[in-house]
């Protein structure tokens, strides 16, 4: 079942590509000198991987689960970047201190824009199609894609 | 003009259906920022947001730079004349800077074009300079350590860059004796 026009999936996938490229190329800058597993650099790589997977899924199978995954990944990333921009949370258990009180880092604001766009579009697609599963017996009227005119 | 459309029998404002396109427009706008030399650029002016309207780049190239001692929560540390915290980078070898490219955008070099003045508590003999990698300008050193600002410091007294692991090394504030604080 396709939820939302396939074109929207491709466009949001592009946003995830931007997000993934920024995180992937920036990851090495956040590798600590002493190494480690749960490091800021590896969290960046995880975000890049998640963004790549979601981007592929959005292009290949833009269904409700994929859009939900897109919303979850983008919302998590956006929340984290905003939180650690303005709040010095400090280290939480194995999670390192990610506090970085600036938007001036190359690519940071760009990826935040991409994440915000993904959150917005994913959320709207899910809201617009929220009634689809509740009324399976309801006769099909029109698809989301057909309503774009 | 029809203002509502029906999706599975539910009336939906057309404006709601147009929001996804508006969201993507944000991505397009962000891409425009790249094209105009925005966030992926590595010019030193990218650090200009710190310390209000006074750009970090112009301050970093101050012809009459001076190093002073300030008392902070980390103890006595070196700052520039305006109270902006100075850092050393553990990856630097000798007085040669190993911070290049994007690193310099986040950690602008503390540079000078004239004689660097030592404020009270600062040893003039420990002050020096290195050509480094900061675009040909002379980067100020202290006890052999090239000095940097951190773009995340927003006001005098901020030490937000302390003990950060970035760009292959750690960053520390430096005390008047010329050694790193903490770590």
Interface residues (C-beta under 8 A of the other chain):
Chain A: X4 X8 X11 X12 X14 X15 X18 X26 X28 X29 X30 X31 X32 X33 X34 X39 X40 X99 X100 X101 X102 X103 X104 X105 X106 X107 X108 X109 X110 X113 X114 X116 X117 X118 X120 X121 X124 X125 X127 X128 X129 X131 X132 X135 X138 X140 X141 X142 X144 X147 X148
Chain B: X5 X6 X7 X8 X9 X10 X12 X16 X17 X19 X20 X22 X23 X24 X26 X27 X29 X30 X31 X33 X34 X38 X39 X40 X41 X42 X46 X47 X49 X50 X90 X91 X102 X103 X105 X106 X151 X152 X154 X160 X165 X166 X167 X168 X169 X170
